[in-house]
Amino acid sequence: MTQGILQADGLCKSYGRKTVLENLSLTLRPGKIYGLVGRNGAGKTTLLGCLSGQNPFQKGSVTYDGAPVWENQDALDHICFSRELPVTLMGSRNNLKMQNYLDAAALFYPNWDPDYAARLLDLFHLEKKSKVYALSQGQRSMVTILIALASRAPLTILDEPAAGLDVVAREQFYRLLLDDFAQTGRTFVISTHIIEEAASVFEEVLFLDAGKIVVSGPVDELLAQFYAVSGLAEEVDRACQGVTVLSARTIGRRKEAVIRGTPAPEADVDRSPLGLQQVFVALCGHGAEQI
């Protein structure tokens, strides 16, 4: 029997006439840190809500170890989807205290670790009596991280956890994440549009664009598929024979191109690997001039 595998198959989600997820399928295997990367509005939060049983969908299925996630407490006990606390509730400011959310988390997550939560409160300099509406965006992000880590859920999902953090706090978050992963081997899914600084944390990555996963796999294997090549236009054209050209531009007699595949070895061009952010822009940037 499989252990800790979350699978989506043919997932479709629309809001009115707007299609957000279209026939989307993916498999998340245990003991990995996944990066879900997409532009703002790409549907990352909607997808994570569907995967965690917080958001219904029109077609398809989401299962955890083969059992449906939707309205299945046995499956939900293994999943934590931690998202930023709302500043307002029902049109009014959110007067709930941080303590209220921690108490709810302790009830909802069977593996909740109160000692770890207390240590993170001290580390982040957070006060349990603080009301949510009075917290800064960075503090709300810290609460999101605290609940996710202290949940000790086998599958832990964080939606843009670093968006409200300054550079020092982001580095602190990634260290905590990696330390926890090393100790527990939990599965983490981190959605982000801040790519480069998180790239070294991800073991596997999923690019979401226009409601579909356009590419997924181990980061190292993905990066090995892409190159930037430059040189005289005729040499770049020679280098691009038999590969997929994602973008190109010509400046005088010279040409630059981003390709997927190995450039022809006989071509006299400069070639360099791409970083994860450059690969994402090449695949999901849209509008770049093509050869």
Secondary structure, DSSP 4 states (H G I P E B T S, - for coil): ---S-EEEEEEEEEETTEEEEEEEEEEE-SS-EEEEE--TTSSHHHHHHHHTTSS--SEEEEEETTEE-TT-HHHHTTEEEE-PPPSEETTEE---BHHHHHHHHHHH-TT--HHHHHHHHHHHT--TT-BGGGS-HHHHHHHHHHHHHHH--SEEEEESTTTT--HHHHHHHHHHHHHHHHHH--EEEEEES--HHHHTT-SEEEEEETTEEEEEEEHHHHHTTEEEEEEEHHHHHHHTTTSEEEEEEEETTEEEEEEESPPPTTS--EEEE--HHHHHHHHH---PPP-
